[in-house]
């Protein structure tokens, strides 16, 4: 049988030269390569802006930023090397402080300044992978923008980073040095663990060998369409150099339709995620006649690896979910297939997506995301990290930022609202679209189609793929078939 996965722990670094180079993960390697091509900023940064009302102690803030960098090695890591040999080089806490730029601004200037600073490229080989910008608006109000490169952080890291910053600021403004137990693990421990995990790729019957075989079989089957079972039909061909700019349109499924869909999902042994996944696959299949549709979803950091929970790092990973729609199946049948695919994929999630992409698409392309171009994210609506972000002594609130650039064509992001009793209370969210591929009208039409389809399958779960309503002639023009590049 397959070997167990290696245990994640702090011991691996003991055998290394303390000043020697450390490996990067598969995800970091891809981020590094992407950041060498063209205008790297678009889609490769995570950022958060906080409005701070009250009397800010700037020295305490600068000290707290240094404290956070001291706590998380990854935030004071440079990435020298060449495309074949990227390494991590950890700086000491003093050298690795993030720059803090102070830029007085008016409310009118703020959006432009936030966009400009959030998009400024990083020199990953020479500087630390995060920065802070403070925009004083009045003597009692300022906005703090923190930007990190995805080589060092993911969306969930923002929560860790802001909480740690708030704790350190609280100590510094009282004139104390923050006293917290150091982290049990650092990102370099995770990178070494991944290297050990992937070392099994050449050994038959290793955990990773088994997973590589599983994914090769799922994604590289005889169906040559697989190269692009994931591209949405779109009105525009892909540009050679994508801008990665994204727009979004709102989307809402009312509570009664949500309840019917939930009931249909449960009776077919699925979840709300599998129900939306099945409907999305049906829509994409009907729009361009494909019988196999691959979408992606983002996995949060692995909760079983408890050491990862309090860490900043690029842990979130993509998972590909290929669903077969052949044989004119009913919605309930597709839902069952989506559920099985999801369970299988979760069991084979150790193989990093970027490593998988290299196997399936040997030559990385910057014009499109590998393996899938459409993603689905469904979150429970009680996940509100901002509530714990307050900096002591200041009224703290997040500043909305424009849609982040992305590599995908479409990303459906939904919140699953429930009543206090746990009943369906509406699906609310947005369809984020690549402006290179869709205009706003096309994206709105697609979002409306999806809501109509969710209502239809909830009301009649036995409806077959060939029976679902799809766009009439008014939309045909938006769904002309461009020749997708293989």
C-alpha positions as CSV (number, residue, x, y, z in Angstrom):
1,X,0.0,0.0,0.0
2,X,0.9,3.7,-0.2
3,X,3.4,5.0,2.4
4,X,2.2,7.4,5.0
5,X,2.9,11.1,4.5
6,X,6.0,12.4,6.3
7,X,5.3,14.2,9.6
8,X,5.6,18.0,9.6
9,X,7.9,19.1,12.3
10,X,10.8,21.4,13.2
11,X,13.5,18.7,13.1
12,X,14.6,18.8,9.4
13,X,16.6,22.0,9.6
14,X,18.9,20.6,12.3
15,X,20.9,18.7,9.6
16,X,21.3,21.7,7.4
17,X,23.9,24.4,7.3
18,X,22.2,27.2,9.3
19,X,23.2,29.8,6.7
20,X,22.8,27.5,3.7
21,X,20.1,27.9,1.0
22,X,16.6,26.5,1.7
23,X,14.3,25.0,-1.0
24,X,11.1,26.7,-2.1
25,X,7.8,24.9,-2.5
26,X,6.2,24.1,-5.9
27,X,3.8,27.0,-5.4
28,X,6.5,29.5,-4.5
29,X,8.5,28.4,-7.6
30,X,5.5,29.2,-9.9
31,X,5.0,32.5,-8.2
32,X,8.7,33.4,-8.7
33,X,8.5,32.4,-12.4
34,X,5.3,34.4,-12.9
35,X,6.8,37.4,-11.2
36,X,9.7,37.4,-13.8
37,X,7.3,37.8,-16.7
38,X,5.9,41.1,-17.8
39,X,4.2,43.2,-15.2
40,X,4.3,40.9,-12.3
41,X,2.1,42.8,-9.9
42,X,-1.2,41.9,-11.4
43,X,-2.8,39.0,-9.4
44,X,0.4,38.2,-7.4
45,X,-0.2,40.3,-4.4
46,X,-2.5,39.9,-1.3
47,X,-3.4,43.1,0.4
48,X,-5.5,44.6,3.2
49,X,-6.3,48.2,3.9
50,X,-7.5,49.3,7.4
51,X,-9.0,52.6,8.4
52,X,-7.7,53.6,11.8
53,X,-9.6,56.3,13.8
54,X,-8.1,57.8,16.9
55,X,-4.6,58.7,18.0
56,X,-2.1,56.5,16.2
57,X,1.3,55.9,17.8
58,X,3.5,55.8,14.6
59,X,6.6,54.6,16.4
60,X,4.6,51.7,18.0
61,X,3.2,50.8,14.5
62,X,6.7,50.8,13.0
63,X,7.9,48.7,15.9
64,X,5.0,46.3,15.6
65,X,5.6,45.8,11.9
66,X,9.2,44.8,12.7
67,X,7.9,42.5,15.4
68,X,5.6,40.7,12.9
69,X,8.6,40.3,10.5
70,X,10.6,39.0,13.4
71,X,7.9,36.4,14.3
72,X,7.4,35.1,10.7
73,X,10.7,34.2,8.9
74,X,8.8,34.0,5.5
75,X,8.2,37.8,5.8
76,X,12.0,38.5,5.9
77,X,12.9,36.0,3.2
78,X,14.5,36.9,-0.2
79,X,14.4,34.6,-3.1
80,X,17.7,34.7,-5.1
81,X,18.7,32.2,-7.8
82,X,17.7,31.3,-11.3
83,X,14.6,29.7,-12.7
84,X,16.1,26.2,-12.2
85,X,17.3,27.0,-8.8
86,X,15.3,29.4,-6.7
87,X,16.2,29.4,-3.0
88,X,15.0,31.0,0.2
89,X,17.4,33.2,2.1
90,X,16.1,34.3,5.5
91,X,17.3,37.7,6.8
92,X,17.8,38.5,10.4
93,X,15.0,40.4,12.1
94,X,16.8,43.8,12.0
95,X,17.6,43.6,8.2
96,X,14.2,42.1,7.5
97,X,12.0,44.9,8.7
98,X,9.4,45.9,6.1
99,X,9.5,49.4,4.7
100,X,6.8,51.7,6.0
101,X,6.0,54.6,3.7
102,X,4.1,57.6,5.1
103,X,2.1,59.4,2.5
104,X,-0.3,62.1,3.6
105,X,-3.5,62.0,1.4
106,X,-7.0,63.3,1.0
107,X,-10.1,61.1,0.9
108,X,-10.3,61.8,-2.8
109,X,-6.8,60.7,-3.5
110,X,-7.0,57.6,-1.4
111,X,-8.5,55.1,-3.9
112,X,-5.8,55.9,-6.6
113,X,-3.0,55.8,-4.0
114,X,-4.2,52.4,-2.7
115,X,-4.4,50.9,-6.2
116,X,-1.0,52.3,-7.1
117,X,0.8,51.0,-3.9
118,X,-1.0,47.7,-4.0
119,X,0.3,47.1,-7.5
120,X,3.9,48.1,-7.1
121,X,6.1,45.2,-8.0
122,X,8.5,43.5,-5.6
123,X,12.1,42.6,-6.3
124,X,11.9,39.2,-4.8
125,X,15.6,38.6,-5.1
126,X,16.6,41.7,-3.2
127,X,13.9,42.9,-0.9
128,X,11.5,41.5,1.7
129,X,8.2,40.3,0.2
130,X,5.9,42.7,2.1
131,X,5.4,46.4,2.7
132,X,3.3,48.8,4.6
133,X,2.0,52.2,3.6
134,X,0.4,54.7,5.9
135,X,-1.9,57.4,4.5
136,X,-2.6,60.1,7.2
137,X,-5.9,61.7,6.2
138,X,-6.3,63.9,9.3
139,X,-4.5,63.9,12.7
140,X,-7.2,61.5,14.0
141,X,-7.7,59.3,10.9
142,X,-5.4,57.3,8.7
143,X,-5.4,54.3,6.4
144,X,-2.9,51.5,6.7
145,X,-2.2,49.4,3.6
146,X,-0.3,46.1,4.0
147,X,0.8,44.4,0.8
148,X,2.5,41.0,0.5
149,X,3.6,38.9,-2.4
150,X,1.9,35.6,-2.9
151,X,5.3,33.9,-2.7
152,X,5.1,34.6,1.0
153,X,1.4,34.8,1.9
154,X,-2.1,33.8,1.0
155,X,-5.6,35.2,1.8
156,X,-5.7,33.4,5.2
157,X,-2.3,34.8,6.1
158,X,-3.8,38.3,6.0
159,X,-5.8,37.4,9.1
160,X,-2.8,36.0,10.9
161,X,-0.7,39.0,10.0
162,X,-3.2,41.6,11.1
163,X,-3.9,39.8,14.4
164,X,-0.2,39.6,15.1
165,X,0.2,43.2,14.2
166,X,-2.6,44.3,16.6
167,X,-1.1,42.3,19.4
168,X,2.4,43.7,18.9
169,X,1.0,47.3,18.5
170,X,-0.9,46.9,21.8
171,X,2.4,46.0,23.6
172,X,4.5,48.7,21.8
173,X,2.1,51.6,22.6
174,X,2.5,50.7,26.3
175,X,6.2,50.7,25.9
176,X,6.6,47.0,26.1
177,X,8.3,44.4,23.9
178,X,5.7,41.9,22.8
179,X,6.1,38.7,24.8
180,X,4.7,35.7,22.9
181,X,5.8,32.2,22.7
182,X,7.7,31.8,19.4
183,X,6.0,29.8,16.6
184,X,6.6,26.1,16.8
185,X,7.3,25.9,13.0
186,X,8.4,28.3,10.3
187,X,7.7,28.3,6.6
188,X,11.1,26.8,5.8
189,X,10.1,23.7,7.9
190,X,7.1,23.3,5.6
191,X,9.2,23.7,2.4
192,X,11.6,21.0,3.6
193,X,8.6,18.8,4.5
194,X,7.2,19.3,1.0
195,X,10.6,18.4,-0.5
196,X,10.6,15.2,1.4
197,X,7.0,14.4,0.4
198,X,7.8,15.0,-3.3
199,X,11.1,13.0,-3.1
200,X,8.8,9.9,-3.3
201,X,7.7,10.8,-6.8
202,X,10.2,8.4,-8.3
203,X,9.5,5.5,-5.8
204,X,6.7,3.1,-6.8
205,X,4.1,2.8,-4.1
206,X,5.1,6.0,-2.3
207,X,2.2,8.3,-1.3
208,X,3.1,10.8,-4.0
209,X,3.6,8.2,-6.7
210,X,0.1,6.9,-6.1
211,X,-1.3,10.5,-6.2
212,X,0.5,11.3,-9.4
213,X,-0.9,8.2,-11.0
214,X,-4.4,9.1,-9.8
215,X,-4.3,12.7,-11.3
216,X,-2.6,11.6,-14.6
217,X,-5.4,9.1,-15.0
218,X,-8.1,11.7,-14.1
219,X,-6.8,14.7,-16.1
220,X,-4.9,13.2,-19.0
221,X,-7.4,10.6,-20.2
222,X,-7.8,9.9,-23.9
223,X,-10.0,12.9,-24.3
224,X,-7.9,15.5,-26.0
225,X,-10.4,18.2,-25.1
226,X,-9.0,17.8,-21.6
227,X,-6.4,20.4,-22.4
228,X,-9.2,22.9,-22.0
229,X,-12.1,21.3,-20.3
230,X,-12.1,24.2,-18.2
231,X,-12.2,27.3,-20.3
232,X,-15.6,29.0,-20.3
233,X,-17.1,29.9,-23.6
234,X,-16.3,33.6,-24.0
235,X,-16.8,36.4,-26.4
236,X,-13.1,37.2,-26.7
237,X,-10.0,35.3,-27.5
238,X,-7.2,35.3,-25.0
239,X,-4.7,38.0,-25.3
240,X,-1.1,36.9,-25.6
241,X,-0.1,39.0,-22.6
242,X,-3.0,38.9,-20.2
243,X,-3.8,42.0,-18.1
244,X,-5.3,39.7,-15.4
245,X,-7.7,42.6,-14.6
246,X,-10.9,41.4,-13.0
247,X,-14.4,42.8,-12.7
248,X,-17.3,41.4,-10.8
249,X,-21.1,41.2,-11.0
250,X,-23.3,40.5,-8.0
251,X,-25.4,37.3,-7.8
252,X,-28.1,36.2,-5.4
253,X,-30.3,33.1,-5.0
254,X,-33.3,33.8,-2.8
255,X,-33.9,31.9,0.5
256,X,-36.8,29.7,-0.9
257,X,-34.8,28.6,-3.9
258,X,-31.7,28.0,-1.7
259,X,-33.8,25.8,0.6
260,X,-35.1,23.7,-2.4
261,X,-31.5,23.3,-3.7
262,X,-30.2,22.3,-0.2
263,X,-33.0,19.7,0.0
264,X,-32.1,18.3,-3.5
265,X,-28.4,18.2,-2.5
266,X,-29.1,16.3,0.8
267,X,-31.4,13.8,-0.8
268,X,-28.8,13.0,-3.4
269,X,-26.1,12.6,-0.6
270,X,-24.3,15.9,-1.5
271,X,-23.6,19.2,0.0
272,X,-24.4,22.8,-1.0
273,X,-21.0,23.0,-2.7
274,X,-21.6,19.9,-4.8
275,X,-25.1,21.2,-5.8
276,X,-23.6,24.5,-7.0
277,X,-20.7,22.7,-8.6
278,X,-23.1,20.3,-10.5
279,X,-25.2,23.3,-11.7
280,X,-22.1,25.3,-12.8
281,X,-20.8,22.2,-14.7
282,X,-24.2,21.8,-16.4
283,X,-24.2,25.4,-17.5
284,X,-20.7,25.3,-18.9
285,X,-21.4,22.1,-20.7
286,X,-24.6,23.4,-22.3
287,X,-22.9,26.6,-23.4
288,X,-20.3,24.8,-25.5
289,X,-21.3,21.2,-25.8
290,X,-18.4,19.7,-23.8
291,X,-19.1,16.5,-21.9
292,X,-16.2,16.9,-19.4
293,X,-15.8,20.0,-17.3
294,X,-13.0,20.7,-14.9
295,X,-13.4,23.5,-12.3
296,X,-11.1,24.4,-9.5
297,X,-11.6,25.2,-5.9
298,X,-9.3,26.7,-3.3
299,X,-8.4,24.5,-0.3
300,X,-7.7,26.4,2.9
301,X,-4.5,25.4,4.8
302,X,-4.5,21.8,6.1
303,X,-6.1,22.0,9.6
304,X,-4.6,18.6,10.5
305,X,-1.2,20.2,10.3
306,X,-1.9,22.2,13.4
307,X,1.5,24.0,13.2
308,X,0.3,25.8,10.0
309,X,-2.7,27.5,11.6
310,X,-0.8,30.5,13.3
311,X,1.6,30.9,10.4
312,X,1.9,33.4,7.5
313,X,2.7,31.6,4.3
314,X,1.5,30.6,0.8
315,X,-0.4,27.5,2.0
316,X,-3.8,27.7,0.2
317,X,-3.9,25.3,-2.7
318,X,-6.0,24.7,-5.8
319,X,-7.8,21.4,-6.2
320,X,-9.0,20.4,-9.7
321,X,-12.5,18.8,-9.9
322,X,-13.1,17.1,-13.3
323,X,-16.7,16.0,-13.8
324,X,-18.0,13.8,-16.5
325,X,-21.3,14.9,-18.1
326,X,-21.7,12.2,-20.7
327,X,-24.9,10.3,-21.2
328,X,-27.4,13.2,-20.8
329,X,-27.5,12.7,-17.0
330,X,-30.1,14.2,-14.6
331,X,-29.0,16.9,-12.2
332,X,-29.1,14.4,-9.3
333,X,-26.8,12.1,-11.2
334,X,-24.3,14.9,-11.9
335,X,-24.5,15.9,-8.3
336,X,-23.5,12.3,-7.3
337,X,-20.6,12.4,-9.8
338,X,-19.5,15.8,-8.4
339,X,-19.6,14.5,-4.9
340,X,-17.5,11.4,-5.8
341,X,-15.0,13.5,-7.7
342,X,-14.7,15.9,-4.8
343,X,-14.2,13.1,-2.2
344,X,-11.6,11.4,-4.5
345,X,-9.8,14.7,-5.1
346,X,-9.6,15.5,-1.4
347,X,-8.1,12.1,-0.7
348,X,-5.3,13.0,-3.3
349,X,-4.7,16.6,-2.2
350,X,-1.1,16.1,-1.0
351,X,0.3,16.5,-4.6
352,X,0.8,20.3,-4.9
353,X,-1.3,21.7,-7.7
354,X,1.7,23.4,-9.3
355,X,3.5,20.0,-9.5
356,X,0.4,18.5,-11.0
357,X,0.3,21.3,-13.6
358,X,3.9,20.5,-14.6
359,X,2.9,16.9,-15.2
360,X,-0.3,17.7,-17.2
361,X,0.9,20.8,-19.0
362,X,4.7,20.4,-19.3
363,X,5.2,23.9,-20.8
364,X,3.8,26.5,-18.4
365,X,1.8,29.2,-20.2
366,X,1.3,32.7,-18.8
367,X,-1.7,33.3,-21.0
368,X,-3.9,30.9,-19.0
369,X,-4.1,29.2,-15.7
370,X,-3.2,25.5,-15.9
371,X,-5.8,22.7,-15.9
372,X,-8.9,24.9,-15.2
373,X,-10.0,28.4,-15.9
374,X,-13.2,28.5,-13.8
375,X,-13.3,28.2,-10.0
376,X,-15.9,27.9,-7.3
377,X,-15.7,29.1,-3.8
378,X,-18.5,28.6,-1.3
379,X,-18.0,29.9,2.2
380,X,-20.1,29.8,5.3
381,X,-21.2,33.3,6.2
382,X,-20.0,33.2,9.8
383,X,-16.4,33.5,8.7
384,X,-15.6,37.1,9.4
385,X,-12.0,37.5,10.4
386,X,-12.2,41.3,10.4
387,X,-13.9,41.2,13.8
388,X,-10.7,40.4,15.5
389,X,-8.5,42.9,13.6
390,X,-8.9,45.9,15.9
391,X,-5.6,47.7,16.8
392,X,-5.8,48.6,20.5
393,X,-6.9,52.2,21.2
394,X,-8.1,52.7,17.6
395,X,-11.4,52.1,15.8
396,X,-10.4,49.8,13.0
397,X,-12.4,48.9,9.9
398,X,-11.4,47.3,6.6
399,X,-11.4,49.6,3.6
400,X,-13.0,47.9,0.5
401,X,-10.6,47.4,-2.3
402,X,-11.4,46.8,-6.0
403,X,-11.5,43.2,-7.2
404,X,-8.1,41.6,-7.2
405,X,-6.5,40.7,-10.4
406,X,-6.6,36.9,-11.1
407,X,-5.3,34.3,-13.5
408,X,-8.7,32.7,-14.0
409,X,-11.4,33.4,-16.5
410,X,-14.2,33.1,-14.0
411,X,-14.4,32.7,-10.2
412,X,-17.8,32.2,-8.6
413,X,-17.6,33.3,-4.9
414,X,-20.6,32.7,-2.8
415,X,-21.6,32.9,0.9
416,X,-24.0,30.3,2.2
417,X,-26.3,32.3,4.4
418,X,-28.2,30.4,7.1
419,X,-30.7,31.4,9.8
420,X,-30.0,30.8,13.5
421,X,-31.8,27.5,13.2
422,X,-29.5,26.5,10.3
423,X,-32.1,26.8,7.5
424,X,-31.2,28.1,4.1
425,X,-31.3,31.9,4.0
426,X,-30.0,32.7,0.5
427,X,-26.8,32.3,-1.5
428,X,-25.2,35.7,-2.0
429,X,-22.0,36.5,-3.8
430,X,-20.3,37.6,-7.0
431,X,-19.2,36.2,-10.3
432,X,-15.6,37.6,-10.8
433,X,-14.6,37.7,-14.4
434,X,-11.5,38.4,-16.5
435,X,-12.0,41.6,-18.3
436,X,-9.8,40.2,-21.1
437,X,-12.4,37.6,-21.8
438,X,-15.8,39.1,-20.9
439,X,-17.5,42.4,-20.9
440,X,-19.8,43.3,-18.1
441,X,-22.9,42.6,-20.0
442,X,-21.7,39.1,-20.9
443,X,-20.8,38.4,-17.2
444,X,-24.2,39.7,-16.1
445,X,-25.9,37.4,-18.6
446,X,-23.9,34.4,-17.4
447,X,-24.7,35.2,-13.7
448,X,-28.4,35.5,-14.5
449,X,-28.3,32.1,-16.4
450,X,-26.6,30.4,-13.4
451,X,-29.2,31.8,-10.9
452,X,-32.0,30.6,-13.3
453,X,-30.4,27.2,-13.6
454,X,-30.0,26.9,-9.8
455,X,-33.7,27.7,-9.4
456,X,-34.6,25.2,-12.1
457,X,-32.7,22.2,-10.7
458,X,-33.8,23.0,-7.2
459,X,-37.4,22.9,-8.3
460,X,-36.9,19.8,-10.5
461,X,-33.8,17.8,-9.5
462,X,-34.6,15.1,-12.0
463,X,-34.2,17.5,-15.0
464,X,-31.7,16.2,-17.5
465,X,-28.7,18.1,-19.0
466,X,-30.5,18.4,-22.4
467,X,-33.6,19.8,-20.7
468,X,-32.1,22.8,-18.8
469,X,-32.9,26.2,-20.1
470,X,-29.9,27.9,-21.7
471,X,-29.6,31.3,-23.4
472,X,-31.8,32.2,-26.2
473,X,-30.7,34.1,-29.3
474,X,-30.0,37.3,-27.4
475,X,-27.0,35.7,-25.9
476,X,-25.7,33.7,-28.8
477,X,-23.4,36.4,-29.9
478,X,-21.7,36.4,-26.5
479,X,-21.1,32.7,-26.7
480,X,-19.4,32.5,-30.1
481,X,-16.8,29.7,-30.0
482,X,-13.3,31.2,-30.1
483,X,-10.6,28.7,-31.0
484,X,-9.2,27.9,-27.6
485,X,-5.5,27.4,-27.8
486,X,-4.4,23.9,-26.7
